[in-house]
Amino acid sequence: MKRQKRDRSSILFNRGFTAGLVGKSKDECPVTLGELRNHWLSGWREGREAHWDGQSGVSAIHINPSLH
């Protein structure tokens, strides 16, 4: 069975979420293009909120409905 590739925006959101979850600065965003950068930053913001709410690691990723 073939695996379906995820679109770039979803990948960037997930990477931003992970970066925010572990406490990285939003200045560490690897993307400079406007729309793609926004996806990473949106994930980063949600990751920071999850971090502040006490979620961490894999459990935070499974709980967050926007990542599915």
N, CA, C and O atoms as a Tinker XYZ file with bonds, in Angstrom:
   272  protein
     1  N      0.834000   -1.162000    0.000000    73     2
     2  CA     0.000000    0.000000    0.000000    64     1     3
     3  C      0.897000    1.249000    0.000000    63     2     4     5
     4  O      1.862000    1.323000    0.760000    81     3
     5  N      0.576000    2.217000   -0.845000    73     3     6
     6  CA     1.368000    3.432000   -0.924000    64     5     7
     7  C      1.011000    4.375000    0.214000    63     6     8     9
     8  O     -0.138000    4.457000    0.650000    81     7
     9  N      2.028000    5.078000    0.676000    73     7    10
    10  CA     1.792000    6.118000    1.667000    64     9    11
    11  C      1.510000    7.424000    0.955000    63    10    12    13
    12  O      2.189000    7.775000   -0.010000    81    11
    13  N      0.532000    8.124000    1.421000    73    11    14
    14  CA     0.214000    9.412000    0.827000    64    13    15
    15  C      1.090000   10.485000    1.458000    63    14    16    17
    16  O      1.217000   10.546000    2.681000    81    15
    17  N      1.692000   11.326000    0.631000    73    15    18
    18  CA     2.537000   12.396000    1.140000    64    17    19
    19  C      1.677000   13.515000    1.696000    63    18    20    21
    20  O      0.635000   13.863000    1.139000    81    19
    21  N      2.134000   14.065000    2.797000    73    19    22
    22  CA     1.432000   15.211000    3.363000    64    21    23
    23  C      1.886000   16.474000    2.644000    63    22    24    25
    24  O      3.004000   16.546000    2.133000    81    23
    25  N      1.011000   17.460000    2.613000    73    23    26
    26  CA     1.391000   18.707000    1.966000    64    25    27
    27  C      2.381000   19.472000    2.845000    63    26    28    29
    28  O      2.472000   19.248000    4.052000    81    27
    29  N      3.099000   20.356000    2.223000    73    27    30
    30  CA     4.171000   21.099000    2.893000    64    29    31
    31  C      3.650000   21.915000    4.081000    63    30    32    33
    32  O      4.329000   22.023000    5.102000    81    31
    33  N      2.457000   22.487000    3.953000    73    31    34
    34  CA     1.923000   23.311000    5.037000    64    33    35
    35  C      1.689000   22.473000    6.296000    63    34    36    37
    36  O      1.944000   22.944000    7.405000    81    35
    37  N      1.213000   21.255000    6.140000    73    35    38
    38  CA     0.985000   20.376000    7.277000    64    37    39
    39  C      2.305000   19.995000    7.949000    63    38    40    41
    40  O      2.404000   19.969000    9.175000    81    39
    41  N      3.294000   19.707000    7.146000    73    39    42
    42  CA     4.616000   19.355000    7.677000    64    41    43
    43  C      5.196000   20.523000    8.460000    63    42    44    45
    44  O      5.726000   20.335000    9.555000    81    43
    45  N      5.097000   21.729000    7.906000    73    43    46
    46  CA     5.642000   22.907000    8.586000    64    45    47
    47  C      4.893000   23.190000    9.879000    63    46    48    49
    48  O      5.503000   23.559000   10.882000    81    47
    49  N      3.577000   23.022000    9.863000    73    47    50
    50  CA     2.794000   23.218000   11.084000    64    49    51
    51  C      3.276000   22.262000   12.171000    63    50    52    53
    52  O      3.500000   22.677000   13.308000    81    51
    53  N      3.434000   21.003000   11.831000    73    51    54
    54  CA     3.870000   19.994000   12.801000    64    53    55
    55  C      5.261000   20.298000   13.341000    63    54    56    57
    56  O      5.515000   20.137000   14.535000    81    55
    57  N      6.159000   20.733000   12.471000    73    55    58
    58  CA     7.512000   21.076000   12.927000    64    57    59
    59  C      7.494000   22.301000   13.827000    63    58    60    61
    60  O      8.228000   22.360000   14.813000    81    59
    61  N      6.658000   23.280000   13.493000    73    59    62
    62  CA     6.512000   24.456000   14.346000    64    61    63
    63  C      5.934000   24.090000   15.698000    63    62    64    65
    64  O      6.377000   24.597000   16.729000    81    63
    65  N      4.937000   23.203000   15.694000    73    63    66
    66  CA     4.325000   22.749000   16.944000    64    65    67
    67  C      5.378000   22.090000   17.837000    63    66    68    69
    68  O      5.453000   22.369000   19.034000    81    67
    69  N      6.169000   21.235000   17.256000    73    67    70
    70  CA     7.209000   20.546000   18.021000    64    69    71
    71  C      8.225000   21.544000   18.581000    63    70    72    73
    72  O      8.651000   21.423000   19.729000    81    71
    73  N      8.606000   22.522000   17.774000    73    71    74
    74  CA     9.561000   23.539000   18.229000    64    73    75
    75  C      8.978000   24.341000   19.389000    63    74    76    77
    76  O      9.677000   24.611000   20.366000    81    75
    77  N      7.723000   24.719000   19.293000    73    75    78
    78  CA     7.076000   25.456000   20.376000    64    77    79
    79  C      6.918000   24.625000   21.618000    63    78    80    81
    80  O      7.054000   25.131000   22.732000    81    79
    81  N      6.634000   23.367000   21.442000    73    79    82
    82  CA     6.424000   22.459000   22.567000    64    81    83
    83  C      7.682000   22.297000   23.407000    63    82    84    85
    84  O      7.605000   22.173000   24.630000    81    83
    85  N      8.827000   22.298000   22.764000    73    83    86
    86  CA    10.082000   22.123000   23.516000    64    85    87
    87  C     10.693000   23.451000   23.939000    63    86    88    89
    88  O     11.767000   23.476000   24.540000    81    87
    89  N     10.007000   24.570000   23.624000    73    87    90
    90  CA    10.442000   25.869000   24.120000    64    89    91
    91  C     11.381000   26.653000   23.228000    63    90    92    93
    92  O     12.014000   27.605000   23.685000    81    91
    93  N     11.484000   26.275000   21.975000    73    91    94
    94  CA    12.352000   27.028000   21.071000    64    93    95
    95  C     11.735000   28.383000   20.755000    63    94    96    97
    96  O     10.518000   28.559000   20.828000    81    95
    97  N     12.579000   29.322000   20.409000    73    95    98
    98  CA    12.144000   30.664000   20.049000    64    97    99
    99  C     11.533000   30.670000   18.655000    63    98   100   101
   100  O     11.933000   29.892000   17.789000    81    99
   101  N     10.559000   31.553000   18.446000    73    99   102
   102  CA     9.969000   31.655000   17.112000    64   101   103
   103  C     10.966000   32.225000   16.116000    63   102   104   105
   104  O     10.764000   32.115000   14.907000    81   103
   105  N     12.044000   32.835000   16.612000    73   103   106
   106  CA    13.103000   33.346000   15.738000    64   105   107
   107  C     13.871000   32.218000   15.054000    63   106   108   109
   108  O     14.629000   32.463000   14.116000    81   107
   109  N     13.682000   30.993000   15.516000    73   107   110
   110  CA    14.354000   29.843000   14.923000    64   109   111
   111  C     13.583000   29.250000   13.745000    63   110   112   113
   112  O     13.938000   28.181000   13.249000    81   111
   113  N     12.541000   29.931000   13.298000    73   111   114
   114  CA    11.743000   29.464000   12.161000    64   113   115
   115  C     12.648000   29.329000   10.934000    63   114   116   117
   116  O     13.307000   30.293000   10.547000    81   115
   117  N     12.685000   28.159000   10.328000    73   115   118
   118  CA    13.585000   27.932000    9.182000    64   117   119
   119  C     13.053000   28.442000    7.851000    63   118   120   121
   120  O     13.741000   28.361000    6.833000    81   119
   121  N     11.828000   28.969000    7.853000    73   119   122
   122  CA    11.177000   29.359000    6.601000    64   121   123
   123  C     11.112000   30.880000    6.503000    63   122   124   125
   124  O     10.797000   31.562000    7.478000    81   123
   125  N     11.413000   31.404000    5.316000    73   123   126
   126  CA    11.362000   32.847000    5.126000    64   125   127
   127  C     10.215000   33.287000    4.231000    63   126   128   129
   128  O      9.903000   34.477000    4.188000    81   127
   129  N      9.580000   32.372000    3.520000    73   127   130
   130  CA     8.480000   32.708000    2.631000    64   129   131
   131  C      7.196000   32.928000    3.430000    63   130   132   133
   132  O      6.885000   32.146000    4.328000    81   131
   133  N      6.457000   33.977000    3.115000    73   131   134
   134  CA     5.289000   34.417000    3.866000    64   133   135
   135  C      4.295000   33.349000    4.264000    63   134   136   137
   136  O      4.132000   33.083000    5.455000    81   135
   137  N      3.623000   32.727000    3.304000    73   135   138
   138  CA     2.552000   31.782000    3.615000    64   137   139
   139  C      3.073000   30.537000    4.344000    63   138   140   141
   140  O      2.457000   30.079000    5.306000    81   139
   141  N      4.190000   29.998000    3.894000    73   139   142
   142  CA     4.757000   28.816000    4.550000    64   141   143
   143  C      5.255000   29.160000    5.954000    63   142   144   145
   144  O      5.136000   28.351000    6.873000    81   143
   145  N      5.806000   30.349000    6.114000    73   143   146
   146  CA     6.257000   30.801000    7.433000    64   145   147
   147  C      5.067000   30.884000    8.386000    63   146   148   149
   148  O      5.179000   30.534000    9.561000    81   147
   149  N      3.930000   31.348000    7.875000    73   147   150
   150  CA     2.730000   31.446000    8.716000    64   149   151
   151  C      2.286000   30.090000    9.233000    63   150   152   153
   152  O      1.819000   29.991000   10.368000    81   151
   153  N      2.420000   29.038000    8.428000    73   151   154
   154  CA     2.045000   27.689000    8.879000    64   153   155
   155  C      2.958000   27.243000   10.026000    63   154   156   157
   156  O      2.490000   26.681000   11.016000    81   155
   157  N      4.253000   27.496000    9.887000    73   155   158
   158  CA     5.205000   27.118000   10.937000    64   157   159
   159  C      4.899000   27.897000   12.212000    63   158   160   161
   160  O      4.864000   27.322000   13.300000    81   159
   161  N      4.675000   29.210000   12.081000    73   159   162
   162  CA     4.409000   30.046000   13.253000    64   161   163
   163  C      3.088000   29.687000   13.931000    63   162   164   165
   164  O      2.980000   29.769000   15.155000    81   163
   165  N      2.091000   29.292000   13.155000    73   163   166
   166  CA     0.823000   28.848000   13.756000    64   165   167
   167  C      1.039000   27.598000   14.596000    63   166   168   169
   168  O      0.521000   27.485000   15.707000    81   167
   169  N      1.806000   26.666000   14.057000    73   167   170
   170  CA     2.139000   25.461000   14.819000    64   169   171
   171  C      2.946000   25.793000   16.053000    63   170   172   173
   172  O      2.737000   25.209000   17.117000    81   171
   173  N      3.878000   26.740000   15.913000    73   171   174
   174  CA     4.721000   27.144000   17.042000    64   173   175
   175  C      3.855000   27.725000   18.161000    63   174   176   177
   176  O      4.055000   27.405000   19.333000    81   175
   177  N      2.893000   28.580000   17.799000    73   175   178
   178  CA     2.016000   29.188000   18.808000    64   177   179
   179  C      1.216000   28.121000   19.555000    63   178   180   181
   180  O      1.103000   28.161000   20.780000    81   179
   181  N      0.672000   27.184000   18.815000    73   179   182
   182  CA    -0.100000   26.110000   19.461000    64   181   183
   183  C      0.802000   25.227000   20.324000    63   182   184   185
   184  O      0.387000   24.754000   21.382000    81   183
   185  N      2.027000   25.010000   19.870000    73   183   186
   186  CA     2.984000   24.237000   20.659000    64   185   187
   187  C      3.343000   24.939000   21.958000    63   186   188   189
   188  O      3.488000   24.294000   22.997000    81   187
   189  N      3.490000   26.272000   21.902000    73   187   190
   190  CA     3.781000   27.033000   23.121000    64   189   191
   191  C      2.609000   26.946000   24.085000    63   190   192   193
   192  O      2.803000   26.775000   25.289000    81   191
   193  N      1.390000   27.061000   23.560000    73   191   194
   194  CA     0.206000   26.948000   24.423000    64   193   195
   195  C      0.142000   25.579000   25.079000    63   194   196   197
   196  O     -0.177000   25.470000   26.263000    81   195
   197  N      0.442000   24.540000   24.321000    73   195   198
   198  CA     0.445000   23.186000   24.884000    64   197   199
   199  C      1.515000   23.072000   25.967000    63   198   200   201
   200  O      1.299000   22.435000   26.998000    81   199
   201  N      2.658000   23.687000   25.729000    73   199   202
   202  CA     3.748000   23.674000   26.710000    64   201   203
   203  C      3.313000   24.377000   27.995000    63   202   204   205
   204  O      3.552000   23.873000   29.092000    81   203
   205  N      2.676000   25.538000   27.861000    73   203   206
   206  CA     2.217000   26.288000   29.030000    64   205   207
   207  C      1.113000   25.553000   29.766000    63   206   208   209
   208  O      0.968000   25.699000   30.980000    81   207
   209  N      0.333000   24.763000   29.037000    73   207   210
   210  CA    -0.738000   23.983000   29.669000    64   209   211
   211  C     -0.221000   22.713000   30.324000    63   210   212   213
   212  O     -0.997000   21.947000   30.896000    81   211
   213  N      1.075000   22.488000   30.246000    73   211   214
   214  CA     1.667000   21.337000   30.907000    64   213   215
   215  C      1.764000   20.093000   30.053000    63   214   216   217
   216  O      2.189000   19.046000   30.539000    81   215
   217  N      1.383000   20.181000   28.803000    73   215   218
   218  CA     1.502000   19.028000   27.914000    64   217   219
   219  C      2.943000   18.943000   27.434000    63   218   220   221
   220  O      3.625000   19.957000   27.292000    81   219
   221  N      3.390000   17.734000   27.190000    73   219   222
   222  CA     4.752000   17.588000   26.691000    64   221   223
   223  C      4.891000   16.282000   25.928000    63   222   224   225
   224  O      4.114000   15.345000   26.114000    81   223
   225  N      5.878000   16.242000   25.083000    73   223   226
   226  CA     6.211000   15.030000   24.349000    64   225   227
   227  C      5.122000   14.545000   23.425000    63   226   228   229
   228  O      4.328000   15.333000   22.910000    81   227
   229  N      5.088000   13.250000   23.220000    73   227   230
   230  CA     4.172000   12.626000   22.285000    64   229   231
   231  C      2.726000   12.811000   22.715000    63   230   232   233
   232  O      1.845000   12.912000   21.863000    81   231
   233  N      2.463000   12.856000   24.003000    73   231   234
   234  CA     1.084000   13.005000   24.470000    64   233   235
   235  C      0.470000   14.312000   23.989000    63   234   236   237
   236  O     -0.723000   14.350000   23.686000    81   235
   237  N      1.241000   15.368000   23.911000    73   235   238
   238  CA     0.722000   16.654000   23.440000    64   237   239
   239  C      0.366000   16.584000   21.968000    63   238   240   241
   240  O     -0.618000   17.187000   21.541000    81   239
   241  N      1.135000   15.874000   21.203000    73   239   242
   242  CA     0.880000   15.760000   19.774000    64   241   243
   243  C     -0.389000   14.968000   19.531000    63   242   244   245
   244  O     -1.163000   15.303000   18.634000    81   243
   245  N     -0.616000   13.927000   20.311000    73   243   246
   246  CA    -1.825000   13.110000   20.145000    64   245   247
   247  C     -3.074000   13.828000   20.616000    63   246   248   249
   248  O     -4.160000   13.588000   20.089000    81   247
   249  N     -2.942000   14.692000   21.587000    73   247   250
   250  CA    -4.076000   15.420000   22.110000    64   249   251
   251  C     -4.494000   16.549000   21.174000    63   250   252   253
   252  O     -5.684000   16.843000   21.068000    81   251
   253  N     -3.563000   17.174000   20.507000    73   251   254
   254  CA    -3.842000   18.343000   19.685000    64   253   255
   255  C     -4.611000   17.946000   18.421000    63   254   256   257
   256  O     -4.046000   17.290000   17.546000    81   255
   257  N     -5.897000   18.331000   18.307000    73   255   258
   258  CA    -6.721000   17.906000   17.166000    64   257   259
   259  C     -6.321000   18.557000   15.857000    63   258   260   261
   260  O     -6.624000   18.005000   14.799000    81   259
   261  N     -5.665000   19.692000   15.873000    73   259   262
   262  CA    -5.317000   20.356000   14.629000    64   261   263
   263  C     -4.187000   19.653000   13.900000    63   262   264   265
   264  O     -3.907000   19.973000   12.745000    81   263
   265  N     -3.545000   18.718000   14.540000    73   263   266
   266  CA    -2.448000   17.989000   13.896000    64   265   267
   267  C     -2.922000   16.765000   13.144000    63   266   268   269
   268  O     -2.117000   16.086000   12.505000    81   267
   269  N     -4.205000   16.467000   13.204000    73   267   270
   270  CA    -4.721000   15.274000   12.541000    64   269   271
   271  C     -5.409000   15.628000   11.262000    63   270   272
   272  O     -5.909000   14.746000   10.564000    81   271
